[in-house]
């Protein structure tokens, strides 16, 4: 199971990002654990300066903007987080 974290303040873009990832996992049949991280210290700990950020299995794969559905599907189906471009 992939561990995915959406980093952000809980703003609209962060909520949309979480929904896009959840939908991608549902469509592809991939089991994920999705966590929303709103604590600024934790977000900064990942080096993310622009939210929303996405962390998969401990690796930052995205920051600053809402990812598209194709990008989210690529993340959830990749063997490892490094297999897809950030």
N, C-alpha and C positions, 0 to 999 in steps of 0.2 A: 504494500500500500504506500502510495506517495504521500509525503507530508508537505502540504502547501500552505504558505502563509501569505496573506495579503497585508502589506504594511501601509498604514495611513491613519489619518485622524478620524475616519468614519464618514468622510465626505461622500457626496454623491458618486464621484468617480471611483472611490474605493469600493462602494457597494456594488456598482456596475461591474467592476473587475471581478469581485467575488462571484457574482451571478454568471458572468461569462465563463469563468473557470468551472464552476459547478455544472453548468449546462454542457460544457465540452466533455467533462468526465461522464456525465449521464449518457450523452450521445455515443461515446466510444466504449462504454461499459467498463471503464477503469475506476477502480476503487481508490478514493482519496480521503485524506483527513484534511479539512480546510479550516484554518484558524485565521481570525482577524486580529492583527496586532496594532493597537492604538497607542501604546506607550512610547513616547518620543525617544526615551533612552534606548529602548530595544531597537527601534527603527534606526537610530544613529549608529548603534552597534553593528548593523549590517552595512554601514557606509552609504545608506540610501539618503540622498539629499532632496529628491523630488518624488512625491508620492502620486499615485499608488505605486508601491513596489511589490514584486512577487518573488518569493523565495521557495525553491523546490528542493527538498531534502538537504537544506542548509546552504544552498547555492543561490545567490541573487541572479535571476534570469531577466528581470525587467524593472525599470523604474521610470516614472514620469509619463503618465498617460494611460488611457484605457486600452488594453490589448484587444486585438480583433479575435473573432471566433476561430479562425484558422491557426493563429498563433497559439491560442489556448489549447486547441486540440493537439498541436505539435508537442506542447509541453507535457500534457498528460499521457501521451502515447510514447514519448521518447524513453529509451532504455535508461539514460542518465541525464541529469539536467544540462550537462555540457554538450549534449547532442543537438541542441537547438540554439540558434543565435539569440542573443539578448535583445 
